[in-house]
């Protein structure tokens, strides 16, 4: 089984450009043109205690999050070159580093670079 978040977007073409800049590859498109699936290295489901989340205390709901398999600087460079500047800069976290970037519809996407040495 694999986890596949679905992002409902108002402008599919712009969203495709964004996720390609993020480093994902379109794999399958529906005949209607209303659905695109992106290939990714894998997936996981993270559960976070919203009351004490170090990177967003009080968050609720679902967050679109990716775990990078390359340095965040490379992803940030591609996003900027494609016209999708991040919100702020790469931030050191207690579990690694992260970068927040608004998708074309305003959804904040979080990209993490994990440092497994910081985990127990």
Long-range contacts (C-beta under 8 A, 24 or more apart in sequence): 2-42, 2-43, 3-43, 3-44, 3-45, 4-37, 4-43, 5-62, 5-64, 7-64, 7-103, 7-107, 9-103, 9-104, 9-105, 10-104, 10-105, 11-104, 11-105, 12-36, 14-104, 15-103, 15-104, 15-105, 17-82, 17-104, 18-79, 18-82, 18-84, 18-103, 18-104, 20-82, 21-78, 21-79, 21-81, 21-82, 21-84, 22-66, 22-75, 22-78, 22-79, 22-101, 22-109, 22-111, 23-68, 23-70, 23-75, 23-78, 40-66, 41-69, 54-93, 54-94, 55-91, 55-93, 55-98, 55-110, 63-108, 63-110, 64-103, 64-107, 64-108, 64-109, 64-110, 65-109, 65-110, 65-111, 65-112, 66-109, 66-110, 66-111, 66-112, 67-111, 67-112, 67-113, 67-114, 68-111, 68-112, 68-113, 71-113, 72-97, 72-98, 72-99, 72-111, 72-113, 75-99, 75-111, 94-118, 95-119
